[in-house]
Amino acid sequence: MLSDREVDVLVRWVADRPMREIARDLFITDATVRTHLVRIRGKYRAAGRPATTKIALLVRAIEDGYTTINEIAASVGRANAPAAQPCDGAVRRPGRLAG
């Protein structure tokens, strides 16, 4: 279980906010942001769900209901991005014709 402050840091971090900006927004130091991230990773490791990379932390944050992909997209300026479509397993590349 993450503390409210750890969730605040985690959600901002996985939304690709710079550490300095996170610190400023939360009225804490850069070192405190780093400490929270170390503790968050430690809690996930202790729970048997290690998250050693930023993408792994993003996955954990979504899995655990701390944020959604839509919230992350909105926070990085992609609020108007089209909704994800179900995937039938086919790989699609922009600019290529099927067939």
Disulfide bonds with the S-S distance in Angstrom:
none
